[in-house]
Amino acid sequence: RDFLEADAKIFWAQLGLENEEAEQILREAGREDIVMDRCIKREHTRLILGE
């Protein structure tokens, strides 16, 4: 719920964190850019370096 008050565009929950209730709350508030259970470093490596 704190995220809804922030001026952030993307909700990002790190690797190992998923919450269906949080996703539902965000979507009901019109927030569609939601990432859960992902590691920024791993995603960077995969997308930028192709590994």
SELUM-783732 format. One record per atom (N, C-alpha, C, O, CB): residue in one letter; y, x, z; atom name; residue number from 0. Coordinates in steps of 0.05 Angstrom, whole numbers, plus 5000, padded with zeros to 4 digits. Glycine has a CB too. Example, Ala and Ser with C-alpha at 12.3 -4.5 7.8 and 13.67 -1.06 7.14 Angstrom:
BEGIN
<pt><residuo>a</residuo><v>4886</v><u>5264</u><w>5156</w><atomo>N</atomo><num>0</num></pt>
<pt><residuo>a</residuo><v>4910</v><u>5246</u><w>5156</w><atomo>CA</atomo><num>0</num></pt>
<pt><residuo>a</residuo><v>4934</v><u>5264</u><w>5156</w><atomo>C</atomo><num>0</num></pt>
<pt><residuo>a</residuo><v>4934</v><u>5285</u><w>5169</w><atomo>O</atomo><num>0</num></pt>
<pt><residuo>a</residuo><v>4911</v><u>5226</u><w>5181</w><atomo>CB</atomo><num>0</num></pt>
<pt><residuo>s</residuo><v>4955</v><u>5257</u><w>5142</w><atomo>N</atomo><num>1</num></pt>
<pt><residuo>s</residuo><v>4979</v><u>5273</u><w>5143</w><atomo>CA</atomo><num>1</num></pt>
<pt><residuo>s</residuo><v>5001</v><u>5258</u><w>5157</w><atomo>C</atomo><num>1</num></pt>
<pt><residuo>s</residuo><v>5023</v><u>5268</u><w>5161</w><atomo>O</atomo><num>1</num></pt>
<pt><residuo>s</residuo><v>4988</v><u>5282</u><w>5114</w><atomo>CB</atomo><num>1</num></pt>
This chain:
BEGIN
<pt><residuo>r</residuo><v>4976</v><u>5016</u><w>5000</w><atomo>N</atomo><num>0</num></pt>
<pt><residuo>r</residuo><v>5000</v><u>5000</u><w>5000</w><atomo>CA</atomo><num>0</num></pt>
<pt><residuo>r</residuo><v>5025</v><u>5017</u><w>5000</w><atomo>C</atomo><num>0</num></pt>
<pt><residuo>r</residuo><v>5046</v><u>5010</u><w>4989</w><atomo>O</atomo><num>0</num></pt>
<pt><residuo>r</residuo><v>5000</v><u>4981</u><w>5024</w><atomo>CB</atomo><num>0</num></pt>
<pt><residuo>d</residuo><v>5024</v><u>5041</u><w>5013</w><atomo>N</atomo><num>1</num></pt>
<pt><residuo>d</residuo><v>5047</v><u>5059</u><w>5013</w><atomo>CA</atomo><num>1</num></pt>
<pt><residuo>d</residuo><v>5054</v><u>5068</u><w>4985</w><atomo>C</atomo><num>1</num></pt>
<pt><residuo>d</residuo><v>5078</v><u>5072</u><w>4978</w><atomo>O</atomo><num>1</num></pt>
<pt><residuo>d</residuo><v>5041</v><u>5084</u><w>5030</w><atomo>CB</atomo><num>1</num></pt>
<pt><residuo>f</residuo><v>5034</v><u>5071</u><w>4968</w><atomo>N</atomo><num>2</num></pt>
<pt><residuo>f</residuo><v>5039</v><u>5079</u><w>4940</w><atomo>CA</atomo><num>2</num></pt>
<pt><residuo>f</residuo><v>5058</v><u>5060</u><w>4926</w><atomo>C</atomo><num>2</num></pt>
<pt><residuo>f</residuo><v>5074</v><u>5068</u><w>4910</w><atomo>O</atomo><num>2</num></pt>
<pt><residuo>f</residuo><v>5013</v><u>5082</u><w>4925</w><atomo>CB</atomo><num>2</num></pt>
<pt><residuo>l</residuo><v>5055</v><u>5034</u><w>4932</w><atomo>N</atomo><num>3</num></pt>
<pt><residuo>l</residuo><v>5072</v><u>5014</u><w>4918</w><atomo>CA</atomo><num>3</num></pt>
<pt><residuo>l</residuo><v>5101</v><u>5018</u><w>4924</w><atomo>C</atomo><num>3</num></pt>
<pt><residuo>l</residuo><v>5118</v><u>5010</u><w>4908</w><atomo>O</atomo><num>3</num></pt>
<pt><residuo>l</residuo><v>5063</v><u>4986</u><w>4927</w><atomo>CB</atomo><num>3</num></pt>
<pt><residuo>e</residuo><v>5107</v><u>5030</u><w>4947</w><atomo>N</atomo><num>4</num></pt>
<pt><residuo>e</residuo><v>5135</v><u>5035</u><w>4954</w><atomo>CA</atomo><num>4</num></pt>
<pt><residuo>e</residuo><v>5146</v><u>5061</u><w>4942</w><atomo>C</atomo><num>4</num></pt>
<pt><residuo>e</residuo><v>5170</v><u>5066</u><w>4942</w><atomo>O</atomo><num>4</num></pt>
<pt><residuo>e</residuo><v>5138</v><u>5036</u><w>4984</w><atomo>CB</atomo><num>4</num></pt>
<pt><residuo>a</residuo><v>5128</v><u>5078</u><w>4933</w><atomo>N</atomo><num>5</num></pt>
<pt><residuo>a</residuo><v>5136</v><u>5104</u><w>4922</w><atomo>CA</atomo><num>5</num></pt>
<pt><residuo>a</residuo><v>5145</v><u>5101</u><w>4893</w><atomo>C</atomo><num>5</num></pt>
<pt><residuo>a</residuo><v>5138</v><u>5082</u><w>4879</w><atomo>O</atomo><num>5</num></pt>
<pt><residuo>a</residuo><v>5112</v><u>5124</u><w>4923</w><atomo>CB</atomo><num>5</num></pt>
<pt><residuo>d</residuo><v>5160</v><u>5120</u><w>4884</w><atomo>N</atomo><num>6</num></pt>
<pt><residuo>d</residuo><v>5170</v><u>5120</u><w>4856</w><atomo>CA</atomo><num>6</num></pt>
<pt><residuo>d</residuo><v>5151</v><u>5136</u><w>4839</w><atomo>C</atomo><num>6</num></pt>
<pt><residuo>d</residuo><v>5159</v><u>5154</u><w>4823</w><atomo>O</atomo><num>6</num></pt>
<pt><residuo>d</residuo><v>5199</v><u>5131</u><w>4854</w><atomo>CB</atomo><num>6</num></pt>
<pt><residuo>a</residuo><v>5125</v><u>5131</u><w>4842</w><atomo>N</atomo><num>7</num></pt>
<pt><residuo>a</residuo><v>5105</v><u>5146</u><w>4827</w><atomo>CA</atomo><num>7</num></pt>
<pt><residuo>a</residuo><v>5093</v><u>5128</u><w>4805</w><atomo>C</atomo><num>7</num></pt>
<pt><residuo>a</residuo><v>5092</v><u>5104</u><w>4809</w><atomo>O</atomo><num>7</num></pt>
<pt><residuo>a</residuo><v>5082</v><u>5156</u><w>4846</w><atomo>CB</atomo><num>7</num></pt>
<pt><residuo>k</residuo><v>5086</v><u>5139</u><w>4783</w><atomo>N</atomo><num>8</num></pt>
<pt><residuo>k</residuo><v>5076</v><u>5124</u><w>4760</w><atomo>CA</atomo><num>8</num></pt>
<pt><residuo>k</residuo><v>5046</v><u>5123</u><w>4759</w><atomo>C</atomo><num>8</num></pt>
<pt><residuo>k</residuo><v>5034</v><u>5103</u><w>4749</w><atomo>O</atomo><num>8</num></pt>
<pt><residuo>k</residuo><v>5087</v><u>5135</u><w>4735</w><atomo>CB</atomo><num>8</num></pt>
<pt><residuo>i</residuo><v>5032</v><u>5143</u><w>4770</w><atomo>N</atomo><num>9</num></pt>
<pt><residuo>i</residuo><v>5003</v><u>5145</u><w>4768</w><atomo>CA</atomo><num>9</num></pt>
<pt><residuo>i</residuo><v>4992</v><u>5148</u><w>4797</w><atomo>C</atomo><num>9</num></pt>
<pt><residuo>i</residuo><v>5001</v><u>5165</u><w>4812</w><atomo>O</atomo><num>9</num></pt>
<pt><residuo>i</residuo><v>4994</v><u>5168</u><w>4750</w><atomo>CB</atomo><num>9</num></pt>
<pt><residuo>f</residuo><v>4972</v><u>5132</u><w>4803</w><atomo>N</atomo><num>10</num></pt>
<pt><residuo>f</residuo><v>4958</v><u>5134</u><w>4828</w><atomo>CA</atomo><num>10</num></pt>
<pt><residuo>f</residuo><v>4934</v><u>5152</u><w>4823</w><atomo>C</atomo><num>10</num></pt>
<pt><residuo>f</residuo><v>4917</v><u>5147</u><w>4806</w><atomo>O</atomo><num>10</num></pt>
<pt><residuo>f</residuo><v>4949</v><u>5106</u><w>4840</w><atomo>CB</atomo><num>10</num></pt>
<pt><residuo>w</residuo><v>4932</v><u>5174</u><w>4838</w><atomo>N</atomo><num>11</num></pt>
<pt><residuo>w</residuo><v>4910</v><u>5193</u><w>4834</w><atomo>CA</atomo><num>11</num></pt>
<pt><residuo>w</residuo><v>4896</v><u>5198</u><w>4861</w><atomo>C</atomo><num>11</num></pt>
<pt><residuo>w</residuo><v>4908</v><u>5207</u><w>4880</w><atomo>O</atomo><num>11</num></pt>
<pt><residuo>w</residuo><v>4921</v><u>5220</u><w>4823</w><atomo>CB</atomo><num>11</num></pt>
<pt><residuo>a</residuo><v>4870</v><u>5191</u><w>4861</w><atomo>N</atomo><num>12</num></pt>
<pt><residuo>a</residuo><v>4854</v><u>5197</u><w>4885</w><atomo>CA</atomo><num>12</num></pt>
<pt><residuo>a</residuo><v>4835</v><u>5220</u><w>4878</w><atomo>C</atomo><num>12</num></pt>
<pt><residuo>a</residuo><v>4821</v><u>5219</u><w>4858</w><atomo>O</atomo><num>12</num></pt>
<pt><residuo>a</residuo><v>4838</v><u>5171</u><w>4895</w><atomo>CB</atomo><num>12</num></pt>
<pt><residuo>q</residuo><v>4835</v><u>5240</u><w>4895</w><atomo>N</atomo><num>13</num></pt>
<pt><residuo>q</residuo><v>4819</v><u>5264</u><w>4889</w><atomo>CA</atomo><num>13</num></pt>
<pt><residuo>q</residuo><v>4789</v><u>5259</u><w>4888</w><atomo>C</atomo><num>13</num></pt>
<pt><residuo>q</residuo><v>4780</v><u>5238</u><w>4895</w><atomo>O</atomo><num>13</num></pt>
<pt><residuo>q</residuo><v>4826</v><u>5285</u><w>4910</w><atomo>CB</atomo><num>13</num></pt>
<pt><residuo>l</residuo><v>4775</v><u>5280</u><w>4880</w><atomo>N</atomo><num>14</num></pt>
<pt><residuo>l</residuo><v>4746</v><u>5279</u><w>4878</w><atomo>CA</atomo><num>14</num></pt>
<pt><residuo>l</residuo><v>4734</v><u>5269</u><w>4904</w><atomo>C</atomo><num>14</num></pt>
<pt><residuo>l</residuo><v>4740</v><u>5279</u><w>4926</w><atomo>O</atomo><num>14</num></pt>
<pt><residuo>l</residuo><v>4736</v><u>5307</u><w>4871</w><atomo>CB</atomo><num>14</num></pt>
<pt><residuo>g</residuo><v>4716</v><u>5250</u><w>4902</w><atomo>N</atomo><num>15</num></pt>
<pt><residuo>g</residuo><v>4702</v><u>5239</u><w>4925</w><atomo>CA</atomo><num>15</num></pt>
<pt><residuo>g</residuo><v>4716</v><u>5215</u><w>4937</w><atomo>C</atomo><num>15</num></pt>
<pt><residuo>g</residuo><v>4705</v><u>5203</u><w>4956</w><atomo>O</atomo><num>15</num></pt>
<pt><residuo>g</residuo><v>4700</v><u>5260</u><w>4945</w><atomo>CB</atomo><num>15</num></pt>
<pt><residuo>l</residuo><v>4739</v><u>5208</u><w>4927</w><atomo>N</atomo><num>16</num></pt>
<pt><residuo>l</residuo><v>4754</v><u>5185</u><w>4938</w><atomo>CA</atomo><num>16</num></pt>
<pt><residuo>l</residuo><v>4755</v><u>5162</u><w>4917</w><atomo>C</atomo><num>16</num></pt>
<pt><residuo>l</residuo><v>4766</v><u>5165</u><w>4896</w><atomo>O</atomo><num>16</num></pt>
<pt><residuo>l</residuo><v>4782</v><u>5193</u><w>4946</w><atomo>CB</atomo><num>16</num></pt>
<pt><residuo>e</residuo><v>4744</v><u>5140</u><w>4925</w><atomo>N</atomo><num>17</num></pt>
<pt><residuo>e</residuo><v>4745</v><u>5115</u><w>4909</w><atomo>CA</atomo><num>17</num></pt>
<pt><residuo>e</residuo><v>4748</v><u>5092</u><w>4928</w><atomo>C</atomo><num>17</num></pt>
<pt><residuo>e</residuo><v>4736</v><u>5092</u><w>4950</w><atomo>O</atomo><num>17</num></pt>
<pt><residuo>e</residuo><v>4719</v><u>5112</u><w>4891</w><atomo>CB</atomo><num>17</num></pt>
<pt><residuo>n</residuo><v>4764</v><u>5072</u><w>4920</w><atomo>N</atomo><num>18</num></pt>
<pt><residuo>n</residuo><v>4768</v><u>5049</u><w>4937</w><atomo>CA</atomo><num>18</num></pt>
<pt><residuo>n</residuo><v>4774</v><u>5025</u><w>4920</w><atomo>C</atomo><num>18</num></pt>
<pt><residuo>n</residuo><v>4795</v><u>5023</u><w>4908</w><atomo>O</atomo><num>18</num></pt>
<pt><residuo>n</residuo><v>4791</v><u>5054</u><w>4958</w><atomo>CB</atomo><num>18</num></pt>
<pt><residuo>e</residuo><v>4754</v><u>5007</u><w>4919</w><atomo>N</atomo><num>19</num></pt>
<pt><residuo>e</residuo><v>4758</v><u>4983</u><w>4902</w><atomo>CA</atomo><num>19</num></pt>
<pt><residuo>e</residuo><v>4780</v><u>4965</u><w>4912</w><atomo>C</atomo><num>19</num></pt>
<pt><residuo>e</residuo><v>4794</v><u>4952</u><w>4896</w><atomo>O</atomo><num>19</num></pt>
<pt><residuo>e</residuo><v>4731</v><u>4967</u><w>4901</w><atomo>CB</atomo><num>19</num></pt>
<pt><residuo>e</residuo><v>4784</v><u>4963</u><w>4938</w><atomo>N</atomo><num>20</num></pt>
<pt><residuo>e</residuo><v>4805</v><u>4947</u><w>4949</w><atomo>CA</atomo><num>20</num></pt>
<pt><residuo>e</residuo><v>4832</v><u>4958</u><w>4941</w><atomo>C</atomo><num>20</num></pt>
<pt><residuo>e</residuo><v>4850</v><u>4943</u><w>4933</w><atomo>O</atomo><num>20</num></pt>
<pt><residuo>e</residuo><v>4803</v><u>4945</u><w>4980</w><atomo>CB</atomo><num>20</num></pt>
<pt><residuo>a</residuo><v>4835</v><u>4984</u><w>4942</w><atomo>N</atomo><num>21</num></pt>
<pt><residuo>a</residuo><v>4861</v><u>4997</u><w>4934</w><atomo>CA</atomo><num>21</num></pt>
<pt><residuo>a</residuo><v>4866</v><u>4991</u><w>4905</w><atomo>C</atomo><num>21</num></pt>
<pt><residuo>a</residuo><v>4888</v><u>4985</u><w>4897</w><atomo>O</atomo><num>21</num></pt>
<pt><residuo>a</residuo><v>4860</v><u>5027</u><w>4940</w><atomo>CB</atomo><num>21</num></pt>
<pt><residuo>e</residuo><v>4845</v><u>4994</u><w>4888</w><atomo>N</atomo><num>22</num></pt>
<pt><residuo>e</residuo><v>4848</v><u>4989</u><w>4860</w><atomo>CA</atomo><num>22</num></pt>
<pt><residuo>e</residuo><v>4857</v><u>4960</u><w>4855</w><atomo>C</atomo><num>22</num></pt>
<pt><residuo>e</residuo><v>4875</v><u>4955</u><w>4838</w><atomo>O</atomo><num>22</num></pt>
<pt><residuo>e</residuo><v>4822</v><u>4994</u><w>4845</w><atomo>CB</atomo><num>22</num></pt>
<pt><residuo>q</residuo><v>4845</v><u>4941</u><w>4869</w><atomo>N</atomo><num>23</num></pt>
<pt><residuo>q</residuo><v>4852</v><u>4913</u><w>4866</w><atomo>CA</atomo><num>23</num></pt>
<pt><residuo>q</residuo><v>4882</v><u>4908</u><w>4874</w><atomo>C</atomo><num>23</num></pt>
<pt><residuo>q</residuo><v>4896</v><u>4894</u><w>4860</w><atomo>O</atomo><num>23</num></pt>
<pt><residuo>q</residuo><v>4834</v><u>4895</u><w>4882</w><atomo>CB</atomo><num>23</num></pt>
<pt><residuo>i</residuo><v>4890</v><u>4920</u><w>4896</w><atomo>N</atomo><num>24</num></pt>
<pt><residuo>i</residuo><v>4918</v><u>4917</u><w>4905</w><atomo>CA</atomo><num>24</num></pt>
<pt><residuo>i</residuo><v>4937</v><u>4928</u><w>4885</w><atomo>C</atomo><num>24</num></pt>
<pt><residuo>i</residuo><v>4957</v><u>4916</u><w>4879</w><atomo>O</atomo><num>24</num></pt>
<pt><residuo>i</residuo><v>4921</v><u>4931</u><w>4933</w><atomo>CB</atomo><num>24</num></pt>
<pt><residuo>l</residuo><v>4931</v><u>4952</u><w>4874</w><atomo>N</atomo><num>25</num></pt>
<pt><residuo>l</residuo><v>4948</v><u>4964</u><w>4854</w><atomo>CA</atomo><num>25</num></pt>
<pt><residuo>l</residuo><v>4950</v><u>4948</u><w>4829</w><atomo>C</atomo><num>25</num></pt>
<pt><residuo>l</residuo><v>4972</v><u>4943</u><w>4818</w><atomo>O</atomo><num>25</num></pt>
<pt><residuo>l</residuo><v>4938</v><u>4992</u><w>4848</w><atomo>CB</atomo><num>25</num></pt>
<pt><residuo>r</residuo><v>4927</v><u>4938</u><w>4819</w><atomo>N</atomo><num>26</num></pt>
<pt><residuo>r</residuo><v>4927</v><u>4922</u><w>4794</w><atomo>CA</atomo><num>26</num></pt>
<pt><residuo>r</residuo><v>4942</v><u>4896</u><w>4798</w><atomo>C</atomo><num>26</num></pt>
<pt><residuo>r</residuo><v>4957</v><u>4887</u><w>4780</w><atomo>O</atomo><num>26</num></pt>
<pt><residuo>r</residuo><v>4898</v><u>4917</u><w>4786</w><atomo>CB</atomo><num>26</num></pt>
<pt><residuo>e</residuo><v>4939</v><u>4883</u><w>4821</w><atomo>N</atomo><num>27</num></pt>
<pt><residuo>e</residuo><v>4953</v><u>4858</u><w>4827</w><atomo>CA</atomo><num>27</num></pt>
<pt><residuo>e</residuo><v>4983</v><u>4863</u><w>4827</w><atomo>C</atomo><num>27</num></pt>
<pt><residuo>e</residuo><v>4999</v><u>4844</u><w>4822</w><atomo>O</atomo><num>27</num></pt>
<pt><residuo>e</residuo><v>4944</v><u>4846</u><w>4853</w><atomo>CB</atomo><num>27</num></pt>
<pt><residuo>a</residuo><v>4992</v><u>4887</u><w>4834</w><atomo>N</atomo><num>28</num></pt>
<pt><residuo>a</residuo><v>5020</v><u>4894</u><w>4835</w><atomo>CA</atomo><num>28</num></pt>
<pt><residuo>a</residuo><v>5030</v><u>4904</u><w>4808</w><atomo>C</atomo><num>28</num></pt>
<pt><residuo>a</residuo><v>5053</v><u>4912</u><w>4805</w><atomo>O</atomo><num>28</num></pt>
<pt><residuo>a</residuo><v>5025</v><u>4915</u><w>4856</w><atomo>CB</atomo><num>28</num></pt>
<pt><residuo>g</residuo><v>5013</v><u>4903</u><w>4788</w><atomo>N</atomo><num>29</num></pt>
<pt><residuo>g</residuo><v>5021</v><u>4911</u><w>4761</w><atomo>CA</atomo><num>29</num></pt>
<pt><residuo>g</residuo><v>5018</v><u>4941</u><w>4755</w><atomo>C</atomo><num>29</num></pt>
<pt><residuo>g</residuo><v>5028</v><u>4950</u><w>4735</w><atomo>O</atomo><num>29</num></pt>
<pt><residuo>g</residuo><v>5048</v><u>4903</u><w>4756</w><atomo>CB</atomo><num>29</num></pt>
<pt><residuo>r</residuo><v>5005</v><u>4955</u><w>4773</w><atomo>N</atomo><num>30</num></pt>
<pt><residuo>r</residuo><v>5001</v><u>4984</u><w>4768</w><atomo>CA</atomo><num>30</num></pt>
<pt><residuo>r</residuo><v>4974</v><u>4987</u><w>4754</w><atomo>C</atomo><num>30</num></pt>
<pt><residuo>r</residuo><v>4953</v><u>4980</u><w>4764</w><atomo>O</atomo><num>30</num></pt>
<pt><residuo>r</residuo><v>5001</v><u>5000</u><w>4795</w><atomo>CB</atomo><num>30</num></pt>
<pt><residuo>e</residuo><v>4975</v><u>4999</u><w>4730</w><atomo>N</atomo><num>31</num></pt>
<pt><residuo>e</residuo><v>4951</v><u>5002</u><w>4714</w><atomo>CA</atomo><num>31</num></pt>
<pt><residuo>e</residuo><v>4942</v><u>5031</u><w>4711</w><atomo>C</atomo><num>31</num></pt>
<pt><residuo>e</residuo><v>4919</v><u>5036</u><w>4703</w><atomo>O</atomo><num>31</num></pt>
<pt><residuo>e</residuo><v>4956</v><u>4991</u><w>4687</w><atomo>CB</atomo><num>31</num></pt>
<pt><residuo>d</residuo><v>4959</v><u>5050</u><w>4718</w><atomo>N</atomo><num>32</num></pt>
<pt><residuo>d</residuo><v>4952</v><u>5078</u><w>4715</w><atomo>CA</atomo><num>32</num></pt>
<pt><residuo>d</residuo><v>4940</v><u>5088</u><w>4741</w><atomo>C</atomo><num>32</num></pt>
<pt><residuo>d</residuo><v>4953</v><u>5097</u><w>4760</w><atomo>O</atomo><num>32</num></pt>
<pt><residuo>d</residuo><v>4978</v><u>5096</u><w>4708</w><atomo>CB</atomo><num>32</num></pt>
<pt><residuo>i</residuo><v>4913</v><u>5085</u><w>4743</w><atomo>N</atomo><num>33</num></pt>
<pt><residuo>i</residuo><v>4898</v><u>5091</u><w>4767</w><atomo>CA</atomo><num>33</num></pt>
<pt><residuo>i</residuo><v>4876</v><u>5110</u><w>4760</w><atomo>C</atomo><num>33</num></pt>
<pt><residuo>i</residuo><v>4860</v><u>5105</u><w>4742</w><atomo>O</atomo><num>33</num></pt>
<pt><residuo>i</residuo><v>4887</v><u>5065</u><w>4780</w><atomo>CB</atomo><num>33</num></pt>
<pt><residuo>v</residuo><v>4874</v><u>5132</u><w>4775</w><atomo>N</atomo><num>34</num></pt>
<pt><residuo>v</residuo><v>4853</v><u>5152</u><w>4771</w><atomo>CA</atomo><num>34</num></pt>
<pt><residuo>v</residuo><v>4840</v><u>5156</u><w>4798</w><atomo>C</atomo><num>34</num></pt>
<pt><residuo>v</residuo><v>4854</v><u>5161</u><w>4818</w><atomo>O</atomo><num>34</num></pt>
<pt><residuo>v</residuo><v>4864</v><u>5179</u><w>4759</w><atomo>CB</atomo><num>34</num></pt>
<pt><residuo>m</residuo><v>4814</v><u>5154</u><w>4799</w><atomo>N</atomo><num>35</num></pt>
<pt><residuo>m</residuo><v>4800</v><u>5158</u><w>4825</w><atomo>CA</atomo><num>35</num></pt>
<pt><residuo>m</residuo><v>4776</v><u>5176</u><w>4820</w><atomo>C</atomo><num>35</num></pt>
<pt><residuo>m</residuo><v>4764</v><u>5177</u><w>4798</w><atomo>O</atomo><num>35</num></pt>
<pt><residuo>m</residuo><v>4791</v><u>5131</u><w>4837</w><atomo>CB</atomo><num>35</num></pt>
<pt><residuo>d</residuo><v>4769</v><u>5191</u><w>4841</w><atomo>N</atomo><num>36</num></pt>
<pt><residuo>d</residuo><v>4745</v><u>5208</u><w>4841</w><atomo>CA</atomo><num>36</num></pt>
<pt><residuo>d</residuo><v>4747</v><u>5230</u><w>4819</w><atomo>C</atomo><num>36</num></pt>
<pt><residuo>d</residuo><v>4727</v><u>5235</u><w>4805</w><atomo>O</atomo><num>36</num></pt>
<pt><residuo>d</residuo><v>4720</v><u>5192</u><w>4837</w><atomo>CB</atomo><num>36</num></pt>
<pt><residuo>r</residuo><v>4770</v><u>5242</u><w>4816</w><atomo>N</atomo><num>37</num></pt>
<pt><residuo>r</residuo><v>4774</v><u>5263</u><w>4797</w><atomo>CA</atomo><num>37</num></pt>
<pt><residuo>r</residuo><v>4789</v><u>5286</u><w>4810</w><atomo>C</atomo><num>37</num></pt>
<pt><residuo>r</residuo><v>4806</v><u>5283</u><w>4827</w><atomo>O</atomo><num>37</num></pt>
<pt><residuo>r</residuo><v>4790</v><u>5253</u><w>4772</w><atomo>CB</atomo><num>37</num></pt>
<pt><residuo>c</residuo><v>4783</v><u>5310</u><w>4801</w><atomo>N</atomo><num>38</num></pt>
<pt><residuo>c</residuo><v>4795</v><u>5334</u><w>4810</w><atomo>CA</atomo><num>38</num></pt>
<pt><residuo>c</residuo><v>4815</v><u>5344</u><w>4789</w><atomo>C</atomo><num>38</num></pt>
<pt><residuo>c</residuo><v>4807</v><u>5348</u><w>4766</w><atomo>O</atomo><num>38</num></pt>
<pt><residuo>c</residuo><v>4774</v><u>5357</u><w>4817</w><atomo>CB</atomo><num>38</num></pt>
<pt><residuo>i</residuo><v>4840</v><u>5348</u><w>4796</w><atomo>N</atomo><num>39</num></pt>
<pt><residuo>i</residuo><v>4861</v><u>5356</u><w>4777</w><atomo>CA</atomo><num>39</num></pt>
<pt><residuo>i</residuo><v>4853</v><u>5383</u><w>4764</w><atomo>C</atomo><num>39</num></pt>
<pt><residuo>i</residuo><v>4856</v><u>5386</u><w>4739</w><atomo>O</atomo><num>39</num></pt>
<pt><residuo>i</residuo><v>4888</v><u>5359</u><w>4791</w><atomo>CB</atomo><num>39</num></pt>
<pt><residuo>k</residuo><v>4843</v><u>5401</u><w>4779</w><atomo>N</atomo><num>40</num></pt>
<pt><residuo>k</residuo><v>4836</v><u>5428</u><w>4768</w><atomo>CA</atomo><num>40</num></pt>
<pt><residuo>k</residuo><v>4813</v><u>5425</u><w>4747</w><atomo>C</atomo><num>40</num></pt>
<pt><residuo>k</residuo><v>4814</v><u>5436</u><w>4726</w><atomo>O</atomo><num>40</num></pt>
<pt><residuo>k</residuo><v>4827</v><u>5447</u><w>4790</w><atomo>CB</atomo><num>40</num></pt>
<pt><residuo>r</residuo><v>4793</v><u>5409</u><w>4754</w><atomo>N</atomo><num>41</num></pt>
<pt><residuo>r</residuo><v>4770</v><u>5405</u><w>4736</w><atomo>CA</atomo><num>41</num></pt>
<pt><residuo>r</residuo><v>4780</v><u>5391</u><w>4710</w><atomo>C</atomo><num>41</num></pt>
<pt><residuo>r</residuo><v>4771</v><u>5398</u><w>4688</w><atomo>O</atomo><num>41</num></pt>
<pt><residuo>r</residuo><v>4748</v><u>5389</u><w>4749</w><atomo>CB</atomo><num>41</num></pt>
<pt><residuo>e</residuo><v>4797</v><u>5371</u><w>4713</w><atomo>N</atomo><num>42</num></pt>
<pt><residuo>e</residuo><v>4807</v><u>5356</u><w>4690</w><atomo>CA</atomo><num>42</num></pt>
<pt><residuo>e</residuo><v>4824</v><u>5375</u><w>4672</w><atomo>C</atomo><num>42</num></pt>
<pt><residuo>e</residuo><v>4822</v><u>5373</u><w>4648</w><atomo>O</atomo><num>42</num></pt>
<pt><residuo>e</residuo><v>4824</v><u>5331</u><w>4699</w><atomo>CB</atomo><num>42</num></pt>
<pt><residuo>h</residuo><v>4840</v><u>5391</u><w>4685</w><atomo>N</atomo><num>43</num></pt>
<pt><residuo>h</residuo><v>4856</v><u>5410</u><w>4669</w><atomo>CA</atomo><num>43</num></pt>
<pt><residuo>h</residuo><v>4838</v><u>5429</u><w>4653</w><atomo>C</atomo><num>43</num></pt>
<pt><residuo>h</residuo><v>4843</v><u>5433</u><w>4629</w><atomo>O</atomo><num>43</num></pt>
<pt><residuo>h</residuo><v>4875</v><u>5427</u><w>4688</w><atomo>CB</atomo><num>43</num></pt>
<pt><residuo>t</residuo><v>4818</v><u>5439</u><w>4666</w><atomo>N</atomo><num>44</num></pt>
<pt><residuo>t</residuo><v>4799</v><u>5457</u><w>4653</w><atomo>CA</atomo><num>44</num></pt>
<pt><residuo>t</residuo><v>4786</v><u>5443</u><w>4630</w><atomo>C</atomo><num>44</num></pt>
<pt><residuo>t</residuo><v>4784</v><u>5454</u><w>4608</w><atomo>O</atomo><num>44</num></pt>
<pt><residuo>t</residuo><v>4778</v><u>5468</u><w>4673</w><atomo>CB</atomo><num>44</num></pt>
<pt><residuo>r</residuo><v>4777</v><u>5419</u><w>4634</w><atomo>N</atomo><num>45</num></pt>
<pt><residuo>r</residuo><v>4763</v><u>5404</u><w>4614</w><atomo>CA</atomo><num>45</num></pt>
<pt><residuo>r</residuo><v>4781</v><u>5397</u><w>4590</w><atomo>C</atomo><num>45</num></pt>
<pt><residuo>r</residuo><v>4773</v><u>5400</u><w>4567</w><atomo>O</atomo><num>45</num></pt>
<pt><residuo>r</residuo><v>4751</v><u>5378</u><w>4626</w><atomo>CB</atomo><num>45</num></pt>
<pt><residuo>l</residuo><v>4805</v><u>5388</u><w>4596</w><atomo>N</atomo><num>46</num></pt>
<pt><residuo>l</residuo><v>4823</v><u>5379</u><w>4575</w><atomo>CA</atomo><num>46</num></pt>
<pt><residuo>l</residuo><v>4837</v><u>5401</u><w>4560</w><atomo>C</atomo><num>46</num></pt>
<pt><residuo>l</residuo><v>4840</v><u>5401</u><w>4536</w><atomo>O</atomo><num>46</num></pt>
<pt><residuo>l</residuo><v>4843</v><u>5360</u><w>4586</w><atomo>CB</atomo><num>46</num></pt>
<pt><residuo>i</residuo><v>4847</v><u>5421</u><w>4575</w><atomo>N</atomo><num>47</num></pt>
<pt><residuo>i</residuo><v>4863</v><u>5442</u><w>4563</w><atomo>CA</atomo><num>47</num></pt>
<pt><residuo>i</residuo><v>4846</v><u>5465</u><w>4553</w><atomo>C</atomo><num>47</num></pt>
<pt><residuo>i</residuo><v>4851</v><u>5476</u><w>4531</w><atomo>O</atomo><num>47</num></pt>
<pt><residuo>i</residuo><v>4883</v><u>5452</u><w>4584</w><atomo>CB</atomo><num>47</num></pt>
<pt><residuo>l</residuo><v>4826</v><u>5473</u><w>4568</w><atomo>N</atomo><num>48</num></pt>
<pt><residuo>l</residuo><v>4810</v><u>5496</u><w>4561</w><atomo>CA</atomo><num>48</num></pt>
<pt><residuo>l</residuo><v>4784</v><u>5488</u><w>4546</w><atomo>C</atomo><num>48</num></pt>
<pt><residuo>l</residuo><v>4770</v><u>5505</u><w>4536</w><atomo>O</atomo><num>48</num></pt>
<pt><residuo>l</residuo><v>4803</v><u>5512</u><w>4585</w><atomo>CB</atomo><num>48</num></pt>
<pt><residuo>g</residuo><v>4778</v><u>5462</u><w>4546</w><atomo>N</atomo><num>49</num></pt>
<pt><residuo>g</residuo><v>4754</v><u>5453</u><w>4531</w><atomo>CA</atomo><num>49</num></pt>
<pt><residuo>g</residuo><v>4728</v><u>5461</u><w>4544</w><atomo>C</atomo><num>49</num></pt>
<pt><residuo>g</residuo><v>4708</v><u>5464</u><w>4530</w><atomo>O</atomo><num>49</num></pt>
<pt><residuo>g</residuo><v>4755</v><u>5463</u><w>4504</w><atomo>CB</atomo><num>49</num></pt>
<pt><residuo>e</residuo><v>4728</v><u>5464</u><w>4570</w><atomo>N</atomo><num>50</num></pt>
<pt><residuo>e</residuo><v>4703</v><u>5472</u><w>4584</w><atomo>CA</atomo><num>50</num></pt>
<pt><residuo>e</residuo><v>4690</v><u>5449</u><w>4598</w><atomo>C</atomo><num>50</num></pt>
<pt><residuo>e</residuo><v>4669</v><u>5452</u><w>4610</w><atomo>O</atomo><num>50</num></pt>
<pt><residuo>e</residuo><v>4708</v><u>5494</u><w>4604</w><atomo>CB</atomo><num>50</num></pt>
